[in-house]
Amino acid sequence: MTVPVPASRKAAEPLSYPARSLVIITGLPGAGKSTLLGRLYPLTGAETAPVRAGGVTVVDSMQSRLRWAGPLAWVPKPVRTAVVFATHVLRVRAALRRGESVVAHNRGCGPLVLRGFALLARRAGAGFHLVILDVPAGTALAGQRARGRVVPPRTFARHRRHCAALLARALSGDPAPAATARVLDREAAGRLAGIRFE
């Protein structure tokens, strides 16, 4: 039986997980998920495929976006978004099936998507854990503007509802659908020393 780890906004020491786990970094669009991955792992932001670093496979959705940026530049944005998302999920699944420990980016906190990742992990015999970046909406919007990709207001409002519900559950001790959930504010994410698998 897995005992949930209490959520906390304080972090400096590395977060530790069992080997062959899937750790999803989630939070509002613009919260700093890719920035965190880029700080913890040797990512340049120009990769078009997952990166293997220190025994961990790092899967950022930007990798899939850049993979299809040229070939699908002509297709409608909803189609392109669907292809990018499917590629991202399939890359996570492939790494899990190879028995690798995986740290992956997830855009937003949609419950169906998180349950999907939980299912992928369970089918691969892997643990599933969440790291939730908790930042104010204004900070997330500033992050979107800085990267040049601003989420439409209705979509952002939906992300805010989903993230608020996930945060409330995690902070009350319910990490579902994950085995554990850690909540990091912007300061704590900046102090995080790493993510390790043992």
N, C-alpha and C positions, 0 to 999 in steps of 0.2 A: 504494500500500500504506500503510495506517495503522499507525504505530508506537505501541503502547500506551504511555500515560503511566504511569510508576511510581506506585503508590499511595503516599499520604503522609498522615500525621495532622496535618501542620502547614499552616496556611492563614492568610493575612492579606491578601495581594494578591487581586484578583478572579480567579476561575477563568475561563479564556477557551476558547471553542469556536468552530468554524466556523459561519457563518450557516446557517440552516435545519437546525439540529441539534435533536434531542430529548434533553434532559437530565432524567433521572429521579432524584429524591431518594428514597432508600430506606433502610430500617433497621427496627429493631424498632418495633412499635406503642408509642407514648409516647416515642420517642427524641428528638423535637423537630423533625420534618420540617415540620409546619405552622407551628411557631414560627419556624423558619428562613425559610420563604417569607414569613411575615408581616413579618419584620424586613427582608428584602431588597426587598420589593415593597409597594405601597400596598394591602395587604389588611386588612380590618377583622375578618374571620372571619364576617361576616354575608352574604357574597356567595352567590348561587345560580347563578352562571354564571362562566365563565373571565374573567380580567381581562387586558386588554391594557395593558402598561406598558413604556415605553421600547423599543418594537420587539419585545417578548417577550410571548408568551401564557402566562399562569400558570394552571395547572390543578391545583387542590387538590381532593382527593376530598371534602372537607367541602362544597364548592360543590354537588356532586351530592347529597350527603346532605341538605342544607338544601332543595334543589330539590324533593325528594320527601317531606320531613318531614310536610307536611300531607296531600297527596293519598294517601299510602300509610301513614299512621299506623295504619290498621286492619288491614293485612295482616300475616301472620306474618313474624317477623324474617328468616328465611332468604330469603324472597321479596324483601323490601325490600332486603336486602344485595345480592342478585343484580342487582336493577334499578339500584341506586346504582352498583355496579361497572361494569355495562354502559354506563351513562350517562357515567361517568368516561372509560372507554376510547374511546367514540365521540367524546367532546369532544377528546381528544388526537388521534385520527385526523383529525377535521375540520380542526383547526388545522394539522396536518402537510400535509394535502392542499391547503391554501391557501398553502403555501410559507412558513409562519411558523416562527420559532424558538420552541421550546416548553420551558418548565421545568415539570415535573409531579411531583406527589406519588405515591408508591406505598406502600401499606400492606404492610409486610413485605418479604421477599426471596425469595418463591416463584419457583423456576426457570422454571416454565411461564409465569407472568405476565411475567417479564422477557424470555423468548424471544418472547412475544407482542408486547411493545413493540418489540423489535428488528425483528420482521417488519413492523410498522406503519411504522417508520422507513425500512426498506429499500425497501418498496413506494412510499414517498413520495419516495425519493431523498434522504433525510436521514441525517445521522450519528446514532449512538446512543451516549450516554455516561451513566455512573453517578456519582452522588455518594452515598457510603454513610456514614450516620451510625453510628459505632461507640460505643455507650454500654453500660455494665453493665446486666444484667437488672434489678437493683434500681432503677436510675435510670429505666429505661423503665417499670417498674411504678409508680413514683412519678408519672411523667408521666401515665400512664393514670388514676390516682386523681385527679390535679389537674384533669383535663378531664372527669371523671365518666363515663368509658367504659372499664371494665376488661375486658380480653380473658379469656375462660375459660382456665383453666390448661392444658388439653390443646392448645388453639389456640396459646397463647403458647409452649408447649414446641415445637410444630412451627415457629413463627416463629424461635425461637432456633436450632434445628438448621439451618434454611435460611440464616439470616443468618451463622451461624458458618462454614458451607461457603463462602458467597459471599466473606466477609472473608478466609478463608484463601487462596482463589484470587487475589483481588485483590492481597493483600499479597505474594503470590509472583510477581506480574507477569502473571497471566492475568485480563484483565478480562471475558472472555466471559460473556454474549453481547454485551457492549458493545465499542466500539472502545477506550474508556478508562474507568478507574475511579479515583476519588479517594476516599480514606477520611479522614473527619474525626471526631475525638473531640469531646466536648461543648465543650471550650475552643476548639478550632480552628474549630468551627462558629460560636461566638460572636464570633470575630475575623474571620470571612470578610467581605471588603469588598464582594463582589458576584459576579454571574455575568454575563459579557458574551459577546456573539457578534460575530465579526469577519468 
